Amino acid sequence: MTLAISISPKAQERLARKAKDEGVDLPTLVSKIVEAKAASLPDDSHEKDPTIALLRKWREEDATDDPEELAKR
């Protein structure tokens, strides 16, 4: 996928300097940074699974902070 973004001149300077230090061109560096950040984001794909949603709902319904109930569990 190709994206066009606008960044400040100062950010562009810092990124260009970092790219040079790493021996890559600016688009490659920015792509690596974005890919790394995207990989650290939560994966919401399981949220669409109705089974997972039902299990999560049951867990929330059964949640308690009662010490006796917690000890039983």
C-alpha positions, 0 to 999 in steps of 0.5 A, spaced: 500 500 500 502 506 498 500 512 503 501 520 502 503 523 509 505 530 511 510 531 516 513 537 519 520 539 516 523 538 523 520 531 523 523 530 516 530 532 518 530 527 524 527 521 519 532 523 514 538 523 519 536 516 522 535 513 515 542 515 513 545 512 519 541 506 518 543 506 510 536 506 508 532 511 504 527 515 507 521 511 505 524 505 507 525 507 514 518 510 515 515 504 512 519 500 517 517 505 523 510 504 521 510 497 520 513 496 527 508 500 530 502 497 527 505 490 529 504 492 536 497 495 536 492 490 538 489 485 533 481 486 533 480 480 529 477 476 534 472 481 536 468 479 530 468 472 532 461 471 536 464 465 540 469 469 543 464 475 544 460 470 548 465 467 552 467 474 554 460 476 556 460 470 560 466 472 563 464 479 565 457 477 568 461 472 572 466 477 575 466 478 582 471 481 587 467 477 593 473 474 597 469 468 599 467 467 591 474 468 589 477 463 594 472 458 592 474 459 584 
